[in-house]
Amino acid sequence: MSIEQETGGRLDSDHTLASVRGGDGSFGAKLRQLRVRGGLTQEQLAERAGLSANAVSSLERGARQHPYPHTVGALVAALGLGGDERAELEATLRPRGATPRLPAMPSSMVGREAEIIDVVSRLRSPSARLLTLTGPGGVGKTRLALAVAHELLTGFRDGLVFVPLASVQDPNLVMPTIAENLGLRELGAQPLAGILRDFLRGRHMLLVVDNLEHLPDAAVLIAEQLSSAPRLRVLATSRGPLRVRDEQVFPVGPLTSDAASELFIERMRQAAVEPAEDDTAAIGQICLRLEHMPLAIELAAARTRVLPPWALLARLDPGLRILGSGPRDLPERQRTIQQTIGWSYGLLGLDEQAMLRGLAVFSGGWTLEAVAEVREQEVRTVLERHGHLVESSLVVPRRGGADPRFGMLETVRAYAMDQLTGSGEQDLMRDQHADFYQRLAAAAGTRVWAPAKAQTEVFEQLEAEHDNLHTAWHRLLDSSELDRLSEMVRALWPWWMIRGYLTEGLDWIAEVLNHPAPLSPGARGGDLSLEDASAGSGLPVTAALAMLALLGLGGLPQRQPLDQFRQFRAAHPGQRRLSEKRQPVRSRRDGVAVQEVTKRTGAGEAQHGGFDLEFAGGQ
């Protein structure tokens, strides 16, 4: 029986993944082109892929939209597509409006003309495969990288892609983050590194990878991609060299004294403050005290809304003496940035200081409503105090519109986190952050099967809060809140499946299953080991079964998840064994639960649905 027959032909907009409308450059047109090139009829392709001929016809005509990743994977396997052809087909699956874009310059570039010319020249040289901009935090590495990329917009046939890694803490998420920014999705059981390698091979492209210093293993993964893509170039930013082969290092230093003063004056004017003639000397002295560091200068210039330069200079010196030079074992550049941010922090009122400290628990940005919930304050109060932080350049807008998002520079966030830890508020704020995002996930889980427009809104919200969900998950995991974690999995697994985050979902499930603390009987319908959950190449099937078995049957919707599981199984008919090692489940209760899962997803087969399970006696 085909996937469409088992699910009533539901490949519609209720399960949004990507548009496949017929027409030049669409998924349907590319599928037909590849089928004809392979000498196959629609019926022959359908038989090979385990689909109905009507399903193939509908996909080619664009009558059926939004194929699941495993459906596309089955078509790729049936067509026997190589790397380039597979990449061409996958490229048509990028959601509308999700085509990677180079971020706009946040403000004008001052004092870096020579560096821009030098870096652009190096990247145009065939010998520059990987060029790393190095320097202290706050020196302007990201801004320089963006300026260079904008100069090279027409210099690479296949374009430029900006990949921010500041909020990525797990090295295993580097490749998924790069793939996401390229518009790629996991398809079937092929490793993501292989999908990336196939996509990048032969492309003339520039990847701008920002903030690599905290992910040393990521440099090796990027170097491996470079080795199989001779025309790929990577411009990276890091506080130190990546120390991989073929790397060229470009140190980024402080501004010259003239450029530093020019930057200060320009940022004053952006704050609607016009410098007076007698401010020149004070501005020069301020820049000298700040060692001509761009971030420090911008933070100082923002304060001219309140204090003129001479008054700022008078406050700057005692403020730095109070803060001291920081621990001797810190690099000098970090002491300088900490002093500068600490000085700006000291000029805030007590309420604004508490607000900045609390914002440190967010990852990847936040909304005002999220801050109000986490801090348990009225939105009006948050708006006022948060506004002071934006005006002080300690918080920066990330996205406008009806529901704007905000964030902090990583150096500012690190300082705020230190202050939060020292205040004794860290545990409370992390707990309240985890509580809010666990509730957000649960609320999203009630709407993931909504009609297309509403479902898209839910998925966009989850995408925007991806990093915060990770942070909340790990806080709950550290606190052994396994029942609440299982609720998050129950809510998020449709998003993982539909949007192609199976690897991430499987990792989360494994963390719960292998945690030493026990799950409550209500949360554990069955218990699978990590080895079970990642057995062989049948990742989508075992992932789906692991989700169902972990969460128990009581909280699952009655139709959609089971239908989706049947789709996975139909696309992988030879991958039905839960584990080649036939490991017993941990208890008779768990065995009964897993048996019930397989019976309910059996689609007319024997009670165990074709899965080879061994039940053990237990409590």
N, C-alpha and C positions, 0 to 999 in steps of 0.2 A: 504494500500500500504506500502511496506517495506521501510526502510531507503535507501537500495541500489537501489530499483526501482525508488524512487523519485529523486535520485541524479545521475542516470545513472551508478550505480555500482561503484562510485568513492570512493574507500577506498585504494588509492594507495600512492606512495611515494611523491606525491605533498603535502600531509598533514602529515608531519612526526610527530609521537609521540613516537613509540617504535617498535622495531623489533619483529615480531611474527613468524619467520620462523619455519616450522615444525621440529620436532626433540626433543630428550630428553631434558627436562628442559625448553622448549619453551612455549610460550603462547598457541599455537595450541595443543601441546601434553598435557598440563595441562587441557585445556578446554575439550578435548576429554575424559581424565581420569575422570574428575568431572561429565561429562554428563553420561558416562557409569555407574559410581558409583551411580548416581541418578536414573538409570533405564529409561533414556529418549532416544528416537531416535532423530536424527538431526531435523526431521520435528516437533516433539513435542517441543523441545527446541526453535526452531525458532518461533513457534506460541506463546509460552509464552513470548518471548523477543520482539516480534514485528519485527522480521527480516525474511528474506527469508531463506528457507532451503539451497539454494545455498550459501548464505552468511555464514551460520554456517559451511558448508562443506569447503568453501574456507579458513575460518579462521583456522579450524583444520588442513588443509593440508599445511597451510603457503602460499597459493596462494594469499591471501589477506593480506596485511601488514598494520601496523600502525592504529589500531582501535582508535576511539575517546574515551575519558573518558566516555561519556554518553552511548556509545555502550557497553563498558565493564560493566558499571553499570547496564544496562538492562539485560545482561547475568548473572551477579551476583544475581540479584533479581529473575530471572527466575529459577536459580538453587537452590535458597534458601540457599546460602552459609553462614555458620557461620563465626566467627572471624578468626579462624585458616585457614580454607579453602580459605576464601577470601584473606587473607594475602599471601597465597601460590600463588594464581593466580596473585595478584598484583605484587608480586616479579618478575614475568617473564616480566613485562612491563618496567623495568628499561632500559633506553636507553643505548646502548653500549658505554663503556667508561665513563659512569656516575656512576658506582658503587662507593659508598663512599670510600675514601681512607684516611688514617691517614697522615697528612702532614709530610714531612721529617723534621728532626731537622735542623734549619737554620745554626747552628754551634755547635761546641763541648760544652758539659756541664762542667762547672768548679765549684768545691766547693760545690756541692749539693749531694754528694754520700750518706750521712747519711739520708737526707730528702727523696731521692728516695726510699731507702730501707724501711723507715718507712711508706711512703704512699702506696707503693706496698703491704706491709704486711696488712695494714688496709683494703684495697680494697679486699683482699682475704678473709677477715673475713665476715661471714654471717651477722654480725650486722651493717656493713657499707653499708647502702643503698645509702646515699647521703653524699659525702665528699667534703667540700668546702675549697679550698686553698685561704686564705685571706692575705692581705698585701697591702702596698702602691703601687701606680703606678710606674712601673719601677723596682720593686724588683725581677721580674723574675717568676711570677706565671704561665704565659702561657708556658714558656720554661720548667718549672718543670713539668707541667701537660703533656706536650708532651713527656718528658723523661720517665715519669711513664707509659704512654700509650704504648710506644715502648717496655718497659720491660714486659708488659702484653699482647703482641700481640697474644700469643698462650694460654692465660689464660681464654679466654671467647669463648665458643663454637660457638656463633653466631657473633663474631667479635666485633670490636671497631669502633666508628664513632665520628669524630671531628665536632663540631657545633660552628662556630664563630659567636658571636652576637654583636661584637663591632659596626658594621655599621647599626644595626637594632635599630631604634628609637621608633617604634610603638609596644606596647606590643601585639597588635593583630596579628603581623607578626611573633611572636616567634614560634608558632606551625607550620605555613607554612614553616619557615626556617628549623626547625628540620625535618619536613617531606621531604623537598627538599634534605637535606643531607643524608637522609635514602633512597633516590631514589623513594619516594612515590609521587603519584599524586592524586588530587581530582577526585573522580569518582561519577558522578551523584550528588544527593542532600545530601548524608550522610555527617554530620559535620566532619571536618578534625580531631578534637580531638578524635572522635570515630574511624576513620581510623587508627590513631596512636595507640590508645588503643588496637585495634584488632591486629595490627601488632606486638606490643611489648609484648603482653601477652604470657607468656610461653617461651620467648626468654632469653637466657643467654648472655647478651650483656652489654658492657660498653659505655655510652655516655659521651664524654668529652665536656662540655658546657662552652665556654670561654667568659669572660666579661659580667657578669650578674649584675654588680653594678648599672647600669642605668635603669634596667628593674625589679623593685621589684615585680611587679605582675607576672612576668614570673616564679618566684620561686614557686608560688602556683600552676601554671599549671603543672610544672615539678613534684611537689609532688603528684598531682592527678594521673599522669601517673605512678609514682612509686607504688602507692597504688594498682593498678590493674596488675602490672607486678612484681611478687615476686622475679624473678631472674635478674631483671634489676639493674644495678649499674650506678650511675651518679657521675662523678668527675667534679666539677664546680670551676671556678675562679671568685673571686669578691673582691672588696676592703674591704668589710665588710661581716659579716654573713648574710645568706639569711633569717634566722629566720623562718624556717618551721620545722615541726615535723620530727624526725629521722635524723636531720642534724648533722654531725660531722664536727667540724671546725679544720683546720690545719693551724696555722699562719706561714707565710713565712717571715722571717726576712732578714736583710742585710747579706752579706757574712762576714766571718771572715777576719781579716786583711791579713793573708797569702793567702787565696783564692782570695781576692780582687786583691792583687798584681799579683798573678798568672794569673788571668783573664786579667788584663791590659797588661801584657807581651805577652800573647797569642794573644790578639787582635792587638797589635803592629806588631807582626810577620805576622798576616793575612794581614796587611797593607803594607807588604814588608819592614818593618823597624826592624832592629835587635838592641835590647837595649845594650847600653854600660855598662861596669862594674860599672862605677860611677853613673849610672841612678837609682840604686836600692833605694837609700834614697829618691830621688825626687818622684819616683813612689809610695813609701809608703806614702809620704806626700800628694800627689794628691788624693790617695784613701781615706785617712783619711778625707781630706777636703770634699770629695764627700760622706762621711758617708757610704762607702763600698756598695753603691747602684749599682747593675749591669748595669742598663741602663745608669746612669751617667758615669760609668767607661768606657763603650763601646764608648760613644760619645767622651769622653776625649781622649781615646787611638787612635781614628780615626784621631785626629788632629796631631798626631806625624808624619804624612806624611809631615807636614809643619814645625812644631816646635818640638825640642827635649824636653824630660820630664822636664828638669830644666827651660827651657823657658816657657813651659806650666804652670808650677807651679807659676812662676813670674806673668803671666798674669791672672791666675785663681783668685788670691786673689783680685786684684783691680776690676776685672770684677764682682765678687760677691758683693763687696761693692757698686758698682754703681747700681746694680740691687736691692740691699736691700734684706730683708728677706721675702718680700711679705706681704699681708694683715694678721693681727693678727688672724682674724677669720678663716683662712685656716688651715687645719691640717698641722702639721710640715712636714709630708712626702711630701705633695704637694708643700710646699715652697722649699724643697730641690730639687725636680725634676724640678720645674719651674726655679730655679736658674741655674741648670745644663744646661737645654735646652736653657735658655736665654743667657748663656755664649757662647755656641756653635753658637747661632744665632748672637751674637755680633761679632764673628770672621768672619762672612760672609761679602762679599761685598754688596753694596747697591742693586745691581741688583739681587743677589741671595736671599737677604732678601725679596725683593718684590716677587720673584718667590715662596718662601716658604709660604709667607702670602697668595698668590693667590691659592695655592694648597689646602688650608684649606676648600675651598668651595666644593671640590669633596668628594663623599661618595663611599666607596667600591673600591677605586682605580681609575686609569686613564691610558690613553695612551698618548704618546708624541704628537700625532696629536690633541687629545682633548685639551691638555694644550695650544698648539699653537693657536687653534681656540678661546678658552675662553679668553686667554690673548692677542689675536690679534697680535701675533708675528710670525716671520718665524720659521719653524721647526729647522733650523740650530742654531738660537739663543737659542731656548728652549733646544735643545740638549746640548749645552755647559753649560748653567746655571744649568739645571737640573742635569747634570753630576756632578757638584760640590756638589750638595745636596746629591747625592748618595754616593760620596766619603766621605762626612762628616757624614754618617750614619743617616742623618735626613730623608732621603727617602730610601726605601728599595724595591728591585725588587720583584714582586709577581709572574710573569709568563714570561718565555722566549719566544723564537720563533721569527717569522717574525714581529709580532705586540705585543711587550712586554707590560706588565702592571706593574704599580708601586703603592706604597702606603706609608703610614706613620704609625708609632706607634700611638696609640690613645693619649698618653700623649703629643707627639710632635704635633699632629694635634690640640689638645686643646690649646696649647701654641700659635701655628700659628694663630688660630682663634682669640685669644685675641689680638694679634698684628694687625690682619686685622681690627678688630673692632676699635682699637685705632687709626689706620691710616686714618680712614674715607673712606676707599676704599670698605667697605663690600657690600654696596648696588650695586655699579657698578659691582663688581665681581660676586655677586649672580645673577644679571640680565644677565650678559654675559654667565654665566653657564647655566641658564635656557633657554636662546635663543639657545644655541648650542644643548642642549639635546632635545629641542622641534623640532628643525630641524632634528636631528638624528632620532627621532621617526617618523617624517613625511616621511623621506627618506626610512626608513625601511618599512613603511606602503605601499609604492609603490611596494615592492618586496616580500611581504608575500605570494603571490599566485604564486611565481616562481616555476620552477621545483625543485625536491627534494633537490639536492645538494645546489643550491642557497638559497632555503628556510632555510635549516639547518644552513647555514652561517649567515643568518639574525637573526634567533632565538638565535644562540650562541652569537651574538653581543648583542642582547637585554638582554640575561641572564647575560652577563658580566657587562652590564651597568644598571642593575636593580636598584641598590641603587641610582645611579646618576639620573635616571628617576624619582624616588620618590622625591629626593631633588628638581629637577626642577619643578615637579608638584606642590609641596607645595609653592614654590616661586611664581609661576604663580597664584596659588589660593589666596595667601596673597595679590597679586596685582590685584585681581579681573579680570584676563585675561581669562574670560570664553570662549570666542571664540577660543582662542589658546588651551585651555584645551580640548575643544570639538574636535579640530583637532587631539590632542594626542590620545583621546579615539578612534576616527575613525581609526587612524593608528594602534593602539595596540590591538584592541579587537580580531582580528583573533589569535594573539599570546596568549592572555588570554585563549581563548576557546580551542585551540589545545594543549597548554602546561599545561592546568589545573589550571589557575590562575583566575577562575571565581569570587571567593570571593573578591580578590583584585580589579578586574575590576569593580565589582558591587559597592564596597566602593568608588572608584574614581568617578563613575557616580553619586552616591548619593551626593557626596560633591558638584558637579556642580549643580545638580538639586535643592538642598536645599540652595544654596548660595543666599544671599539677592540681589545681583546684577543681573540684567536681562541679559538673553542671547539675542543676536541679532536675528532677524527673520530668517536670513540665517542659523544660527547654531542650532536653536531650531525647529525641526520638530514636536515635541510633548513633553509634560512635565509630568513626572511621579514623584510622591512623593517617599521618601525613603521607606515608608510603602508599597507602590505598588511594588517597585522594589525588595522587599525581602519577598513577601507574601508567607506564607505557605511553603510547602516542594518542590514547583515547581521552585526551584532556577534557574536551567539552562534555563528553558523556559522564566521566567520573566526577567532574566538577558539579554537574547538575545533580547527580545522585548524592554526592556529599552534602550539597545544600539541603536537599529534601530530607535526608536522613538525620542531619544535625538538628534541624529546626523542629522536627516533629510535624505531624499532619494537622494538628488542631488549628494552627494559625495561618495555614495556607489557603489562598483562594481556591475554589473548587475546580476551576476549569483551566484558566490560562497557563499557570505554571506547569500543570501536567501535560497540556498540549505542547508547550514549548519543550518539555523534556522528551516527549515522543519525537519531536522534530529532530532534536539532537541525536536520538538513537537511530532514527531512520537514515540520517545522513552518515552514520558511522556503524553500519550493520555488523562489521567484523570486530567491533571493539566493545563487547558487552561484558567482559569479565571484570569484575570489580578489582581483583588483584590476582596476578599470576601465582602469588605465594599462598593463596587460599588462607589468609590469616583469619582466625575466628574472631567474631565480634565479641565484645567484652562481657556481655551478660545476656541471659535469656530474654530479658525485657527489650534490650537493644536489638537482639536478633528478631524478635517478633515485629518490632517497629520497622526494621529494614525489609523484612518479608512483606509487610503491609505496603511499604512504598513501592516495591517492585510489583506487587499484585495490582496496585492501583494504576501503575503506568504500563501494564502489560500489553494493552492494545490487542487483546484477543489471544495472547500467547499463554503459555503455562503460567502458573501462579507466580513464579519467580521472574517472569518477563525475560527469560534467557540469560539472567545473570547467575554466575556460579558463586553461591554463597555457602559458607559452612557455619552452622550455628553451634555454639558451645554451651554447655551447661553453666549456669551462673546463679547469681543471687536472685 
